């Protein structure tokens, strides 16, 4: 594998059957593997900062961008907040 997608890290309506992955489990996965880990599930501009320090290298989203009235602004805001979160 080139990377791992791990989630759902927050409740999500996109995948109703996704099991929750705690912050501690996410962090343990990041520490256990030598490939990038991307968090997925319920992530948005309102909660992405909660993933700081977990060791992830990025996020995967759907509704956080496509469910917003201004897709371009939502993507830009989420990019900035994600870059800030990863740098912590």
RAGIUR-V349712 format. One record per pair of residues at least 24 apart in sequence whose C-alpha atoms are under 10 Angstrom apart, sorted by the first residue. I is the first residue (numbers start at 1). J is the second residue. Records with the same first field share a line. If there is no record, write none. Layout:
I = J, J
//
This chain:
1 = 35, 36
2 = 34, 35, 36, 37
3 = 33, 34, 35, 36, 37, 38, 57
4 = 29, 30, 33, 35, 36, 37, 38, 39, 56
5 = 36, 37, 38, 39, 40, 41, 56, 58, 59, 60
6 = 30, 37, 38, 39, 40, 41, 56, 59, 60
7 = 38, 39, 40, 41, 42, 43, 60
8 = 39, 40, 41, 42, 43
9 = 39, 40, 41, 42, 43, 48, 50, 51
10 = 39, 40, 41, 42, 43, 44, 47, 48
11 = 41, 42, 43
12 = 40, 41, 42, 43, 63
13 = 41, 42, 63
14 = 41, 42, 61, 62, 63
15 = 41, 42
23 = 50, 51, 52, 53, 54
24 = 54
25 = 54
26 = 51, 54, 55, 56
27 = 51, 52, 53, 54, 55, 56
28 = 54, 55
29 = 54, 55, 56
30 = 54, 55, 56, 57
31 = 55, 56
43 = 78
44 = 74, 75, 77, 78, 81, 82
45 = 74, 75, 76, 77, 78, 79, 80, 81, 82
46 = 78, 81
47 = 81, 82
48 = 78, 81, 82, 83, 84, 85, 86
49 = 81, 82, 83, 84, 85, 86, 88
50 = 85
51 = 82, 85, 86, 88
52 = 82, 84, 85, 86, 87, 88
53 = 85, 86, 87, 88
54 = 85, 86, 88
55 = 86, 87, 88
56 = 85, 86
57 = 82, 83, 85, 86, 87
58 = 82, 83, 85, 86
59 = 86
//
